Amino acid sequence: MNTLHISSTNTVGEVVKALLKKFLVTESPAKFALYKRCHREDQVYACKLSDREHPLYLRLVAGPRTNTLSFVLCQHEIGEWEAFSLPELQNFLRILDKEEDEQLQNLKRRYTAYRHKLEEALGEVWKPG
């Protein structure tokens, strides 16, 4: 279970930083926003919280029912991708796939070189004589 210790005085900015730290996210907290999701009847409403709001306080005021109010952490740039056409997005994916393959090959080369050095060192230690 991933527990996050915050109080009702923590601001959205502090909560975002704590969440990113808890889950080892290295990106800047400025790239993220916390949204509150309100459930009323059959509708779900979402709105971005300002950095000065206090999410735990809002949660406490909402009452004990957990389905009344929840929070979602999102990156700001998500909406920016909607401006691109499908071919452009597919091209981005190809570029990212190529970069991923290159990084994987680089990692494999480094691992192989390291393994070779370890085997040589072990061979020196275990030489009879």
HELIX and SHEET records of a PDB file:
HELIX    1   1 VAL A   12  LYS A   22  1                                  11    
HELIX    2   2 PRO A   29  LYS A   31  5                                   3    
HELIX    3   3 PRO A   55  ALA A   62  1                                   8    
HELIX    4   4 HIS A   76  ALA A   83  5                                   8    
HELIX    5   5 LEU A   86  VAL A  125  1                                  40    
SHEET    1   A 3 GLN A  43  LYS A  48  0                                        
SHEET    2   A 3 PHE A  32  ARG A  40 -1                                        
SHEET    3   A 3 LEU A  69  GLN A  75 -1                                        
END                                                                             
